[in-house]
Amino acid sequence: MRGLTHTIGAGLSTLALAAILSISSAAVDDQQNEPMSINAESVRMLSYDWPILKVGTGSYEAGPTGVTVFQFDKKVLVAADVRGGGPGTVNAPYMDLGYNYAELDTVVFAGGSWYGLEAVTAVATALKDDGVRDGNVFTEDVNIAMSVGSIIFDFGTRRLNEIYPDKRLAQAAFRAAKTGTFPLGAYGAGRFAKSGGFFGCNAFSGQGGAFKQVGDLKVAAFVIANPYGVITDRDGKVAACYTSDKWPDGEVKTSKLMQGFPESRETGTAAVEETASAKNTTVSLIVVNQKMDPADLKRLAVQVHTSMGRGIQPFATQFDGDVLYAVSTGELEKPAFWSPDLGVIASEVMWDALLASVPEQPAAATPNPDQKYNASALKGFAGDYEFSRFASLNISTKDGKLYATASGERTVFGIAHKEATELVPVSAREFMVPGRYPLTFHFEEDGSLMLNPGHWQQHGTRK
């Protein structure tokens, strides 16, 4: 309290301090009161038969952002391989020590950049709070919960708020974990993942999974694909991309983009462009039931992670924080495959998982030149719309047309502060902005504004 009293006396009145604390508290309360979506069902679901492995997913749809929790019903052995220039991990140094006994309980992936690391430790405390683990180290088997995990960057230009996966969301996802199914696409930690920023693609991405059984061997691969490079299929085609109008028509080949660099990275000529994110990360998990020692498990992690350079190009750049976790459940005592062969099988399963992460891409709205408005209708849309404390839009009318201008600290999907952007009519309440990336404005009947309505929508409240 002395420090607080000194601060007030040094320059802040009690009233001013109370106002600051009130604003801070309100921001926290907003996060704590956000509705959660737990174990959402996807149109595409991976089915797998492996009772020891449970998965729980959760998201704050207002972000949107989320978390994915992998739980094992017994302690398992883990190794990790870290690539890229900006990893965000929990317990990575400990895994590198290579102890030959199983300690791992959960692997946690989350959005929210480094703020999302809270989700990893939150799952560990949930294991203790729920009585699954405790603080006892004086037994033959140490019973302290061990949770490892990593985060992806899903802030910046892609969404207009900074909601992050927190303790509340992570523990809810953990407690809802179940075996047998895994949602593919923009769910869990991949809720607002993107790919291909290196070439300006800015395609929507997500989480992928794949499962394969060869005799008694089981292999499962999971990935949160948020790479700076483009996701590439086995035929060498880019899996998803909003292409530049300077590129030739037809299928986009990753090899052509790479060989044609730097010209291939030039943006399109559209008036409104969204800056491609240079903050990315792909985090992944490979699980095998074959018993392995720490050295072999580490080599498996390295081999599979290296193989991912086929499916993501470029891979592990300075702006990616790529991390792969390799887990051996040890259920298959007698080795089914020696290490290099197992690595080949696991690498192919991981490529399947990577391709499964790509969701259907939203299409741009179609302008309607016949859509007419009277002056009163257009004025009904005009006003200031707030998306967060730093992102706002001013909607104005002029000469029978509607315009948008950024009015907060930051630009809004390419809408600038000084130059007004014309909104092109689509329907009675919907407008669009032509450009490389879909940008749709939908004015709701309740007076709010929805940008890009659908799975990745951003909601603005009219002031």
N, C-alpha and C positions, 0 to 999 in steps of 0.2 A: 504493500500500500504506500510505502514511502516514495517509491518511484513514481507511482501514479499521481500522488499529491504534488511532487516536484514538477512533473510535466504540466499539470494544470497551472501551477504558479508561474511556470516559465513562459507561457504564451498562449495556452488554450483555456478558455473559460470552461466552467463546468457544463454549461449549456452546449457549447460547441463539441466538447468531448462526448456528451450524451448523444448528440446527433450522429457523430461518427460511429459510435458503438451501435446505435440503432440501425444505421445503414448496413454495417458489417453483419449484425445479427440477422437482419432481414434476408441478406444474401444467403447465409447459412441455412435459415429456415426454409427458403425456397428450395434448396437442394434436398433438404431432409424430407420435405413434403411432396416431392415429385412422385407421381404414380409410377409404379414399377411394372414391367412386363417380364414374367418369369417363365422360362421354358416355352417360349412362343413356338407354335407349329409353323413350319415352312412348307411351301409348295413342294420343295425338294428336301427329302429327309434321307440321311444315311442310316441304314439298318446294319447292326453288327451283333454278333453273338459272342459276348465276352463278359460274364457276370462280374468279374473283379473290377471292371472299369465302368465308372459312372460319370456322367457329364451333366452339369447344370449351366444354364445360360440365363442372363438377366440384362435388362436394358432400361435406361431412362429414355422414353420415347421423345421427350421434349428436347433432348440433346440434338439428334439421338446419339447415344453412346452406350457401351455395355461391357459385360464381363463374361468370360467363359471359364468354368471351373472343372478340372479333371480330377476325380477322386478315386483312389485305389483302396479296396477293402482290406488290404494288408500293406505293411510297409514294403516298399520296392526299392530297387537299385536305380540310380539315376546318374547320367553324365550330361555334359552340355558342351556345345560348340558355339562360340560367339564370333560373329563376323560384323562387318560394317562399322561405320564411324560413330554411331550414337546409340549404343545399347542401353536399355534401362532394365535392370534385373534385380532380383532379391536372392541372396544366398549363392550367387555364381562362384565366388572364390572358394566356398566350402566344397562345392561339387568337384572342383578341380583337384582337390586333395586325393581323390581316388581311393577312399576307404572301402574295404571289401565287405561291407555289410549294409543291409537294406535299412534306409532311414526315411525315405520319402513317403508322404501321405498324399499331397496334392500338387498339381501344376495349375497355375492361375494366369490367364491372359486377360488384359484389360485395355480399354481405350484411355483417353485422358492424359497421355504423356506421363511424365514422372508423378503427377498427382495420382494417377491410377495405380501406382505401386501400393497404395494403401489397401487395395483389394487383396493383395497377396498375403500381407500380414494379418488382415482381417479374417481370412479363412483359417489361418493357424490358430487364432484365438477362439474361433468358433469350434474347432476340434476340441480345444480344452474346455470351453464353456459347456459344450454338449456332453462332456464326460468320455469322449472317444480317446482323448489323450490327457495326460496330466503333467506334473512337474517332476516326476520321479526319475532320477538318474541312478539310483542305487539298486537296480535290478540287472539281471543279465541282458535284458533287452531294454534299451533306453526308450522311454515312453513319451518323450517330448515331441509335440507336433512339429513336422517339418513341411513347410510350404515354400515352393520356389515359383518363380514366374517372371513375366516380362510384360512390357506395355508397347502400344503403338501410338503414334502421333495422329490425333484426329481433330485437331483444332485448326487454327489458321483460316484460310479462305473458304474452306469447305462447309463450315457451319457458323451460325451467327450468335453463338453463346459459348460458355465455357463450363457447362455442366460436365462432371466427371464421374466415373464409377467409384463409389466410396464404400466404406465398411458396410453400410446398411444394405446396399445392392449386392455386394459380394457374398455376404453371409446368407442372404435370401437365396441366391443362386446355388450356393453350396448345399444348403439344407433341402433344396428341391432336386438335387442331382439324382439321376436315374440311369439305368443301363439300357442298351439296346437301340437307342435312336440318337441322332445328332442333326440339328437343323443346318442346312447348307445355304450360303449366301449371306446377306447383310443382317446377321443376328449375332448376339453375344458380343464378344470383343471386336468383331468385324462389322458392327452395326453401321459405322460410317467410314469404313475403309475405302481407299481409292488406289488406283494403279496407273502407271504409265505417265506420271508427271514429267519424266525426263524428256519425253517427246511431245508433251502438251496434251496427252490423251485425256487425262482426268476422268478415266472410266470408274464407275462404281465397282467396288469389290466387296469382300466379305470373308467369311470363314468357310473352309472346305474340309472334307474328311473322306477317307477311303479305308476299306477293310479287305484283307485277303487272307485266306487260309490255304496252306499247302501241306497236305497231310495233317500232322499234329501241330505244325507251326502256325501261329497266328501273328499277323502284323496289322497294326492300325496306324494311320497317319492323320494328323490334324494340323491345320495351318490357318493363321490369321494373315491374309495376304493384303498388305498395304505397301507395296513396293514402289520405289522411284522408277524402276524399269517397267517394261511391259510384260504382261503374262503371255506366254507363248505356248501354243499347242504342239502336238507331236509332228504336225505337218509344217511347222515353222511359221504359222499364221499368228498374228496378234489376236488374242482371245477377246479383247474388248478395247475400244478406243473411239473417242470423238475425233475424227480425222480432220486434218487441215485441208482447206480448199486448195492448197498449193500442191498437195500430193496427187499422184495419178489415181484415176478411178480403178475400182476393182479391189481384190483382196489385198490387205496390208500384210506384207511379209516382214518379220522382224529382221531378217538378214538385210533387206533393202534399207530399212531404217538405220541399222548399225553401219552398213557400208556407205550410206549416203550422208552420214553425220559430218559436219554440223548442219548442213542445209535441211536435213530431215526434221530438225527440231524447230524450225521456224514456225511461228504461230500463224493462224489463218488471218484473213484480211477483214474479218467481221469487226464492226464498230465496238462491240462489247466483248471483252475477253476476261475470263477468270484466271488469275495468276496461278500457274501450276505449283502445287506444293513441293517444296524441296525438303520436307521433313517427313520421313517415311520409316517403315520398319516391317519386316515379315518375321513373325514368330511362329515356331512350329514344334510339333511333338511327334516322335516316332515311338511306338510301343511294340515290344515283342514279348512273347511268352517263353522264349528260349532262355535258359539260364546262361548268364554271361559274367565274366569277371570284369572289373572296372576298366582294364586296358582295352579289351575287346569292345566293350560298350562305348568307350570314348572313340575308338576308331569307327564304329558304326555311325556315331553322331557326325564325325568329320566327313565320312564318305557320303552319307545321305545329304548333308548340308551342301557339300560341294556339288552334288548332282543337281541341286536346285538352280544352278546357273544355266541349265538348259531351259528351264521353264520360266525364268525371270531374267530379262536382259535389258540393261546391265544389272548385275546383281552385287549386293554388298558394297554399295558405294559409301562415300563419306557421309552421306545424308540418310543412310539406312542404319537401323540398329538391329540387324538380323541375329536372332538367337534360335538354336535348335536344341531341344531336350530329347535325350534318348533314355527310355525306361525299359528295364527288363523285369518282368513280373516273376520270373524264375519258376513258373509252373511246369515247364517242360525241362525236366532234369537232364535228359540225354540230348545233346545237340542234334538238331535236324539238319543244319547247314553250317559249314565253317564260315568264318567272319566275312571274307570277300563276297561269297555267294549270297549270304544273308543281306549284305549291303546292297547288292544289285536288286534283289527282290524289294527291299524296303524303299529303295530309291524310286522304283517305278510306282509303288503305292503312294509315295509322297507326291509324285507328279500328278497322279490321279486326283489326290486331295486338292492340289493347287488349282487344277482346272475346274474342280467342283465348287471352288469358292466364288466364281464369277456369276453374279446375278444377271437377270435380264436388264438391259439398259433402258432408262426412260427415253422416250422419243420427244423431239421438240413439238410444241403445239403448232397447228396450222393456222396461219392468218386468215381472217375472213374479211375481204374487202367490202362485202355487202352489209357488214354489221354497222348500224348507225346508232348514234346516241344524241339525245337532246342535251342542252346545256345543263339542265337540272340534274340529269342522271350523272353526267361527268363530275359536277360539283359534289355529288354525293360520295364520290370516291376520294375526293381531295382531302388532305390532312396529313398529320404526322403519325407514323407507325413505328413503334419501338419493339425491337427484337431482343435486345439485351441492353445492359448499361452502356455498351460501346457501339451498338449497331442500330441505326434508325434510318428511316426513309421519309422524305417529304414528297407527297404526291400532289401535283398541281395541274391546272388546266390552262391552255392557251390556244386560241384560234380553233376551238372545237376538237382539241387533241389532249391526251393525257401524257404527263411527263413524270419521271422519277429522278430524285436527286438524293444522294447520301447526306444525312444530316448529323450522324454520330461521329465518333472518333475514326471509324474505319469505313472503307468502301464496302459495298454490299453486292457481291457477285458481279463485280465489274462496274456497278453503278457508282459514278464518281461524285465528288462534292461540288465542283464548280460548273460542270457541263451537264445540263439536263438531258436525260435519255428518253426518247419517245417510246411509249408503250403501244404496240400494234394490236388492234382489236382481234379477238378470237371468238368470243360469245358475249352474252349480255353482261357477265361479271368477270370475264377472263380476258387477259391481255398477255402478250409475249414480247420478247426482245430478240430479234434475229441475231445469230452469232454461232460460234463453233459449239457452244455448250447450251443445252436447253435452259431457258429461263422463263418461267411462267408466273404471272401474277393472278391470283384468284381472290377477288374481294368477297368476303363471306357476308352472309345476311346479318350476322351479329355485329358487323362493323369492323371486324378484324381483317387482316391481310395474310394470305397464305402464299408463300413463295414455293414454287415447284411442288404443288400438292401431290401427295402420294407417299411412297415409302421413306423418302428422305426430306420431307417438307420442313419448312421453317416458318414458325408462327409469329406474327407481329400484332401487337395490341395498339389500337388507336388511342392516342393521348386525348 
